[in-house]
């Protein structure tokens, strides 16, 4: 895991500890083992897992570390976590993050439960349900400092998933590729309807990846109307345009 340590140092300016290195190594081994029978990710090459999963997840720190919005432990929700990205890598590198993973697919939920136990992570919990349902529950709605998602849906849909989870002055991160600016253009109405504004766009260059990644950072400026998120499936079928 020296390679990942060097990449993290180059991108983020800190070095992984030996314990963190070991955790990422074990995480890689478990992904490869589980993928043989459960198909939890299309990426099955060691180096690609390191770059496209681990380093890409940790790039969210480029946004999170620039903000000091709370004095207590930072509360983060990861929507559509899949095999644990970006939530689990963030939990590995910072035990002061309180992270909630939301994943609706049962087999991925089982893997998440397994890997969290295997890595002995105590700062993370998992919910096996849809974001549209959890976003309407009082103990999750407008509770989090950060709501994050990657590769889940187009930005107008993601905004409807994410913004209900964050409190006013909290933030959302949508991890995107080359389509970032086009999706931002198509999200003007969703932002104004749901109580957010574009804060900044952070370009991210990952080793050996020709396509640049982008962190779209959105600030919650006012309360999201109670009818959002709409019932499961509707945000995708009828995005706010």
VOBA-1610 file (N, C-alpha, C; in pm, whole numbers, padded with zeros to 5 digits, always signed):
BEGIN
Unk+00081-00121+00000Unk+00000+00000+00000Unk+00085+00127+00000Unk+00217+00112-00019Unk+00302+00230-00028Unk+00257+00320-00141Unk+00212+00260-00251Unk+00166+00338-00365Unk+00051+00429-00326Unk-00047+00376-00256Unk-00159+00459-00212Unk-00112+00567-00117Unk-00022+00533-00027Unk+00031+00632+00068Unk+00094+00750-00006Unk+00174+00719-00108Unk+00238+00826-00185Unk+00135+00910-00261Unk+00034+00843-00316Unk-00070+00915-00390Unk-00149+01007-00298Unk-00182+00958-00180Unk-00255+01039-00083Unk-00171+01160-00041Unk-00044+01136-00020Unk+00045+01246+00019Unk+00054+01351-00091Unk+00063+01307-00216Unk+00072+01399-00329Unk-00057+01478-00348Unk-00171+01412-00331Unk-00300+01477-00356Unk-00347+01561-00238Unk-00327+01508-00116Unk-00390+01567+00002Unk-00291+01621+00106Unk-00164+01585+00093Unk-00064+01641+00181Unk-00051+01575+00316Unk-00093+01449+00330Unk-00068+01376+00453Unk-00037+01230+00419Unk+00026+01161+00513Unk+00064+01022+00493Unk-00026+00929+00574Unk-00058+00816+00514Unk-00134+00715+00586Unk-00048+00651+00693Unk-00111+00614+00804Unk-00042+00538+00907Unk-00032+00392+00864Unk+00052+00316+00935Unk+00063+00173+00904Unk-00071+00102+00921Unk-00146+00139+01025Unk-00278+00079+01048Unk-00372+00111+00932Unk-00369+00233+00883Unk-00455+00271+00770Unk-00413+00198+00643Unk-00283+00186+00620Unk-00234+00109+00506Unk-00285-00034+00511Unk-00275-00095+00629Unk-00321-00233+00646Unk-00472-00245+00622Unk-00546-00145+00666Unk-00691-00146+00646Unk-00726-00141+00497Unk-00659-00056+00422Unk-00684-00048+00278Unk-00641-00176+00207Unk-00535-00239+00253Unk-00492-00365+00194Unk-00598-00474+00216Unk-00647-00483+00339Unk-00752-00580+00371Unk-00880-00550+00292Unk-00913-00423+00280Unk-01030-00380+00204Unk-01018-00428+00059Unk-00900-00411-00001Unk-00877-00456-00138Unk-00898-00607-00149Unk-00842-00682-00058Unk-00853-00828-00062Unk-00999-00872-00050Unk-01075-00807+00035Unk-01216-00843+00054Unk-01300-00807-00069Unk-01270-00693-00131Unk-01341-00657-00255Unk-01319-00764-00361Unk-01193-00804-00380Unk-01161-00903-00483Unk-01224-01038-00453Unk-01226-01077-00325Unk-01286-01205-00287Unk-01437-01203-00307Unk-01503-01100-00256Unk-01648-01092-00267Unk-01695-01075-00411Unk-01614-01007-00491Unk-01656-00981-00628Unk-01665-01109-00711Unk-01600-01214-00667Unk-01604-01341-00740Unk-01745-01400-00741Unk-01821-01374-00634Unk-01954-01435-00626Unk-02069-01334-00612Unk-02035-01207-00581Unk-02143-01111-00557Unk-02143-00992-00652Unk-02037-00974-00730Unk-02032-00867-00830Unk-02067-00731-00768Unk-01989-00690-00670Unk-02019-00565-00599Unk-01956-00443-00666Unk-01860-00465-00758Unk-01800-00354-00832Unk-01744-00407-00964Unk-01746-00321-01066Unk-01693-00362-01196Unk-01540-00353-01198Unk-01481-00281-01102Unk-01336-00262-01097Unk-01273-00374-01016Unk-01190-00456-01081Unk-01136-00575-01014Unk-00984-00582-01022Unk-00919-00477-01069Unk-00774-00470-01075Unk-00723-00395-00952Unk-00617-00448-00889Unk-00565-00388-00765Unk-00535-00240-00780Unk-00463-00203-00885Unk-00424-00064-00903Unk-00545+00025-00930Unk-00641-00026-01005Unk-00761+00051-01033Unk-00845+00070-00907Unk-00849-00031-00821Unk-00919-00017-00693Unk-00855+00094-00611Unk-00722+00095-00608Unk-00650+00196-00532Unk-00682+00337-00582Unk-00678+00354-00715Unk-00696+00488-00771Unk-00843+00526-00784Unk-00922+00440-00849Unk-01060+00478-00883Unk-01157+00463-00767Unk-01121+00385-00666Unk-01207+00373-00549Unk-01149+00448-00429Unk-01031+00408-00383Unk-00977+00465-00260Unk-00935+00611-00276Unk-00848+00639-00372Unk-00800+00776-00388Unk-00912+00870-00431Unk-00998+00822-00519Unk-01112+00903-00563Unk-01202+00938-00444Unk-01225+00842-00357Unk-01306+00867-00237Unk-01240+00971-00147Unk-01111+00955-00125Unk-01039+01046-00035Unk-01025+01186-00092Unk-01044+01201-00224Unk-01039+01334-00283Unk-01147+01426-00227Unk-01252+01369-00169Unk-01356+01451-00105Unk-01299+01538+00006Unk-01186+01497+00060Unk-01122+01575+00166Unk-01075+01712+00115Unk-01056+01724-00016Unk-01020+01855-00073Unk-01128+01958-00045Unk-01252+01913-00034Unk-01363+02002+00001Unk-01386+02006+00152Unk-01389+01889+00215Unk-01426+01882+00357Unk-01323+01952+00445Unk-01195+01936+00413Unk-01090+01993+00498Unk-01081+02145+00488Unk-01146+02204+00387Unk-01143+02351+00375Unk-01252+02417+00458Unk-01341+02338+00516Unk-01454+02393+00590Unk-01442+02358+00738Unk-01475+02451+00823Unk-01479+02426+00967Unk-01616+02470+01017Unk-01716+02389+00983Unk-01854+02432+01006Unk-01911+02383+01138Unk-01838+02291+01203Unk-01888+02241+01332Unk-01772+02226+01429Unk-01802+02236+01557Unk-01701+02214+01660Unk-01700+02069+01707Unk-01810+01998+01681Unk-01818+01858+01721Unk-01774+01769+01605Unk-01783+01638+01624Unk-01744+01545+01519Unk-01829+01566+01394Unk-01766+01563+01280Unk-01834+01589+01153Unk-01925+01471+01117Unk-02050+01502+01085Unk-02149+01400+01048Unk-02162+01397+00895Unk-02138+01280+00838Unk-02138+01263+00693Unk-02233+01150+00655Unk-02314+01172+00551Unk-02397+01065+00497Unk-02353+01040+00352Unk-02335+00912+00321Unk-02292+00868+00188Unk-02412+00800+00123Unk-02464+00862+00017Unk-02585+00814-00050Unk-02548+00719-00163Unk-02609+00600-00163Unk-02578+00501-00266Unk-02435+00455-00256Unk-02397+00407-00140Unk-02257+00380-00109Unk-02195+00266-00189Unk-02276+00176-00240Unk-02223+00065-00321Unk-02133-00025-00239Unk-02006-00033-00278Unk-01908-00114-00204Unk-01838-00032-00096Unk-01895+00085-00064Unk-01844+00165+00048Unk-01776+00294+00012Unk-01802+00344-00110Unk-01731+00462-00156Unk-01824+00582-00174Unk-01783+00696-00119Unk-01656+00728-00054Unk-01652+00707+00098Unk-01762+00661+00160Unk-01774+00663+00305Unk-01670+00586+00383Unk-01641+00461+00342Unk-01549+00379+00420Unk-01405+00433+00415Unk-01351+00469+00299Unk-01217+00530+00301Unk-01210+00654+00390Unk-01314+00737+00390Unk-01315+00855+00478Unk-01315+00813+00625Unk-01388+00706+00658Unk-01391+00658+00796Unk-01256+00601+00837Unk-01186+00538+00744Unk-01054+00480+00775Unk-00954+00590+00811Unk-00954+00700+00737Unk-00850+00802+00758Unk-00885+00901+00869Unk-01012+00908+00911Unk-01047+01003+01016Unk-01150+00944+01112Unk-01107+00898+01229Unk-01201+00837+01326Unk-01298+00937+01387Unk-01275+01067+01366Unk-01365+01169+01420Unk-01484+01197+01328Unk-01484+01139+01210Unk-01600+01148+01123Unk-01704+01045+01169Unk-01827+01087+01184Unk-01939+00996+01209Unk-02012+00977+01078Unk-02000+00858+01021Unk-02044+00836+00883Unk-02161+00737+00878Unk-02261+00773+00798Unk-02375+00687+00771Unk-02375+00649+00624Unk-02379+00521+00596Unk-02389+00471+00459Unk-02533+00433+00429Unk-02585+00479+00318Unk-02719+00440+00274Unk-02706+00363+00143Unk-02747+00237+00146Unk-02737+00151+00027Unk-02862+00063+00020Unk-02931+00069-00094Unk-03059-00002-00106Unk-03044-00146-00156Unk-02930-00179-00218Unk-02911-00313-00272Unk-02866-00408-00162Unk-02938-00520-00147Unk-02915-00612-00035Unk-02775-00672-00036Unk-02728-00716-00151Unk-02595-00782-00154Unk-02484-00684-00120Unk-02499-00559-00161Unk-02398-00459-00127Unk-02406-00422+00021Unk-02528-00419+00073Unk-02546-00396+00217Unk-02476-00505+00298Unk-02488-00630+00255Unk-02424-00741+00325Unk-02272-00725+00321Unk-02220-00684+00206Unk-02075-00662+00198Unk-02032-00548+00290Unk-02108-00439+00290Unk-02074-00325+00376Unk-02072-00366+00523Unk-02171-00442+00564Unk-02177-00489+00703Unk-02055-00574+00735Unk-02019-00661+00641Unk-01904-00749+00660Unk-01773-00670+00671Unk-01750-00578+00577Unk-01621-00509+00573Unk-01605-00413+00690Unk-01713-00353+00736Unk-01704-00265+00852Unk-01664-00344+00976Unk-01722-00464+00991Unk-01682-00550+01102Unk-01537-00597+01087Unk-01499-00632+00966Unk-01365-00682+00939Unk-01259-00575+00968Unk-01290-00451+00932Unk-01196-00341+00955Unk-01208-00282+01096Unk-01306-00330+01172Unk-01329-00283+01309Unk-01350-00131+01315Unk-01433-00083+01222Unk-01463+00061+01218Unk-01580+00089+01312Unk-01558+00176+01407Unk-01662+00207+01506Unk-01731+00340+01479Unk-01687+00411+01376Unk-01742+00544+01347Unk-01833+00544+01226Unk-01894+00428+01198Unk-01973+00417+01076Unk-02092+00324+01099Unk-02204+00355+01035Unk-02324+00270+01041Unk-02381+00257+00900Unk-02464+00155+00879Unk-02520+00130+00747Unk-02673+00123+00757Unk-02739+00174+00655Unk-02884+00165+00644Unk-02918+00103+00508Unk-02994-00005+00510Unk-03035-00072+00388Unk-03174-00022+00347Unk-03174+00090+00271Unk-03301+00151+00231Unk-03274+00252+00121Unk-03382+00313+00072Unk-03371+00414-00033Unk-03349+00552+00028Unk-03271+00633-00042Unk-03245+00770+00005Unk-03373+00851+00015Unk-03468+00826-00077Unk-03593+00902-00075Unk-03673+00876+00053Unk-03661+00756+00107Unk-03734+00721+00230Unk-03661+00775+00352Unk-03531+00753+00359Unk-03453+00797+00475Unk-03450+00949+00484Unk-03449+01015+00369Unk-03445+01161+00367Unk-03570+01227+00422Unk-03677+01150+00439Unk-03801+01202+00498Unk-03812+01171+00647Unk-03716+01096+00702Unk-03725+01058+00843Unk-03661+01165+00932Unk-03728+01196+01043Unk-03690+01310+01126Unk-03550+01298+01186Unk-03503+01174+01211Unk-03371+01159+01272Unk-03258+01166+01171Unk-03291+01181+01043Unk-03189+01197+00940Unk-03206+01328+00862Unk-03326+01378+00858Unk-03352+01497+00777Unk-03285+01620+00839Unk-03209+01691+00757Unk-03138+01813+00797Unk-03054+01791+00923Unk-02989+01675+00929Unk-02910+01635+01044Unk-02759+01640+01016Unk-02719+01619+00893Unk-02579+01597+00860Unk-02507+01727+00820Unk-02375+01726+00843Unk-02290+01836+00798Unk-02258+01824+00650Unk-02241+01701+00606Unk-02207+01673+00467Unk-02291+01557+00415Unk-02342+01571+00292Unk-02407+01461+00220Unk-02330+01443+00090Unk-02287+01319+00065Unk-02196+01292-00046Unk-02249+01177-00131Unk-02227+01187-00262Unk-02261+01077-00351Unk-02172+01082-00474Unk-02148+00965-00530Unk-02075+00959-00657Unk-02140+00854-00746Unk-02143+00883-00876Unk-02189+00786-00976Unk-02327+00729-00944Unk-02416+00811-00890Unk-02549+00763-00854Unk-02653+00807-00956Unk-02653+00934-00993Unk-02753+00989-01084Unk-02704+01123-01136Unk-02778+01179-01232Unk-02745+01313-01280Unk-02771+01415-01170Unk-02704+01530-01181Unk-02701+01625-01071Unk-02839+01674-01024Unk-02934+01707-01112Unk-03065+01749-01059Unk-03130+01644-00970Unk-03108+01516-01002Unk-03162+01407-00921Unk-03082+01394-00791Unk-02950+01401-00802Unk-02865+01392-00684Unk-02897+01500-00582Unk-02922+01621-00631Unk-02953+01732-00541Unk-03078+01701-00459Unk-03176+01638-00522Unk-03298+01602-00449Unk-03271+01493-00345Unk-03178+01404-00374Unk-03138+01303-00276Unk-03061+01365-00159Unk-02967+01455-00191Unk-02868+01500-00094Unk-02915+01612-00002Unk-02973+01718-00059Unk-03001+01838+00020Unk-03095+01815+00139Unk-03194+01727+00131Unk-03279+01705+00249Unk-03202+01654+00371Unk-03085+01594+00351Unk-03008+01537+00463Unk-02927+01641+00539Unk-02891+01752+00478Unk-02799+01846+00542Unk-02873+01958+00612Unk-02816+02004+00723Unk-02873+02119+00792Unk-02838+02246+00717Unk-02904+02356+00751Unk-02871+02484+00689Unk-02725+02517+00720Unk-02654+02562+00619Unk-02509+02587+00621Unk-02425+02460+00613Unk-02492+02346+00594Unk-02420+02224+00563Unk-02388+02219+00414Unk-02321+02108+00373Unk-02274+02101+00235Unk-02302+01965+00173Unk-02312+01965+00041Unk-02322+01842-00037Unk-02204+01835-00133Unk-02161+01713-00161Unk-02059+01690-00263Unk-02114+01588-00363Unk-02115+01627-00490Unk-02146+01534-00599Unk-02016+01510-00675Unk-01970+01386-00679Unk-01848+01352-00752Unk-01884+01322-00897Unk-01824+01398-00988Unk-01860+01389-01129Unk-01736+01383-01217Unk-01757+01349-01346Unk-01648+01349-01442Unk-01667+01467-01539Unk-01641+01444-01666Unk-01642+01551-01767Unk-01776+01620-01782Unk-01883+01558-01739Unk-02018+01616-01756Unk-02052+01718-01649Unk-01961+01746-01558Unk-01992+01828-01440Unk-02056+01962-01475Unk-01995+02037-01565Unk-02044+02173-01591Unk-02178+02173-01665Unk-02198+02075-01755Unk-02329+02063-01821Unk-02436+02029-01719Unk-02405+01942-01624Unk-02503+01905-01523Unk-02534+02022-01430Unk-02433+02103-01401Unk-02457+02223-01319Unk-02554+02317-01390Unk-02534+02336-01520Unk-02623+02422-01599Unk-02767+02373-01592Unk-02785+02242-01590Unk-02919+02183-01587Unk-02978+02175-01447Unk-02905+02225-01348Unk-02949+02209-01208Unk-02994+02339-01142Unk-03004+02446-01218Unk-03039+02576-01159Unk-03172+02570-01086Unk-03272+02513-01148Unk-03405+02507-01085Unk-03404+02415-00963Unk-03335+02303-00973Unk-03330+02209-00859Unk-03265+02276-00739Unk-03158+02350-00760Unk-03091+02418-00650Unk-03182+02520-00583Unk-03249+02603-00662Unk-03334+02706-00604Unk-03457+02646-00538Unk-03508+02537-00592Unk-03628+02472-00536Unk-03598+02403-00404Unk-03479+02343-00393Unk-03446+02256-00280Unk-03364+02323-00172Unk-03327+02450-00193Unk-03260+02525-00087Unk-03110+02522-00089Unk-03051+02510-00208Unk-02906+02507-00216Unk-02851+02608-00314Unk-02721+02629-00307Unk-02652+02711-00407Unk-02516+02650-00434Unk-02471+02667-00557Unk-02339+02617-00594Unk-02233+02694-00518Unk-02150+02623-00443Unk-02043+02684-00365Unk-01914+02693-00446Unk-01872+02579-00500Unk-01751+02577-00581Unk-01741+02445-00655Unk-01655+02441-00756Unk-01625+02318-00828Unk-01475+02295-00816Unk-01437+02179-00764Unk-01296+02147-00741Unk-01251+02042-00841Unk-01159+02076-00932Unk-01106+01975-01024Unk-01011+01880-00952Unk-01017+01753-00988Unk-00933+01651-00925Unk-00865+01570-01034Unk-00734+01565-01031Unk-00656+01483-01125Unk-00604+01361-01052Unk-00643+01244-01099Unk-00598+01119-01039Unk-00495+01052-01129Unk-00395+00988-01072Unk-00289+00925-01152Unk-00345+00825-01253Unk-00290+00829-01374Unk-00322+00736-01484Unk-00464+00749-01538Unk-00541+00845-01488Unk-00677+00867-01539Unk-00677+00991-01627Unk-00711+00971-01756Unk-00708+01082-01850Unk-00821+01182-01824Unk-00936+01131-01781Unk-01050+01218-01757Unk-01041+01279-01618Unk-01046+01409-01613Unk-01042+01478-01484Unk-01172+01456-01409Unk-01164+01446-01279Unk-01281+01435-01192Unk-01313+01573-01133Unk-01435+01588-01088Unk-01476+01716-01028Unk-01558+01690-00902Unk-01533+01772-00800Unk-01618+01774-00682Unk-01709+01896-00694Unk-01837+01871-00710Unk-01934+01981-00713Unk-01982+02002-00569Unk-01947+02116-00513Unk-01978+02144-00373Unk-02097+02241-00367Unk-02201+02199-00296Unk-02325+02276-00285Unk-02350+02310-00139Unk-02385+02434-00113Unk-02415+02476+00024Unk-02566+02482+00045Unk-02610+02433+00161Unk-02752+02441+00197Unk-02778+02579+00257Unk-02862+02657+00193Unk-02886+02795+00236Unk-03021+02815+00303Unk-03115+02725+00278Unk-03246+02734+00345Unk-03310+02596+00347Unk-03414+02581+00423Unk-03475+02449+00441Unk-03534+02395+00310Unk-03516+02266+00292Unk-03575+02197+00178Unk-03725+02178+00203Unk-03812+02215+00108Unk-03956+02193+00127Unk-03987+02049+00165Unk-04084+02031+00251Unk-04111+01900+00310Unk-04152+01794+00209Unk-04201+01833+00094Unk-04243+01732-00004Unk-04125+01665-00074Unk-04005+01717-00051Unk-03884+01658-00110Unk-03800+01587-00004Unk-03738+01474-00036Unk-03744+01406-00164Unk-03879+01341-00189Unk-03917+01334-00314Unk-04042+01268-00350Unk-04027+01116-00335Unk-04135+01044-00351Unk-04133+00901-00325Unk-04036+00829-00420Unk-03989+00709-00380Unk-03887+00638-00457Unk-03919+00627-00605Unk-03820+00660-00686Unk-03832+00649-00831Unk-03873+00777-00900Unk-03946+00864-00830Unk-03997+00986-00894Unk-03883+01085-00927Unk-03786+01108-00838Unk-03678+01202-00875Unk-03607+01164-01003Unk-03591+01034-01027Unk-03524+00988-01150Unk-03615+01004-01271Unk-03743+00970-01255Unk-03837+00977-01366Unk-03873+01121-01401Unk-03882+01206-01300Unk-03923+01345-01321Unk-03826+01439-01251Unk-03703+01454-01304Unk-03607+01545-01240Unk-03658+01688-01239Unk-03614+01765-01143Unk-03651+01907-01133Unk-03567+01986-01233Unk-03631+02031-01342Unk-03561+02110-01444Unk-03628+02247-01458
//
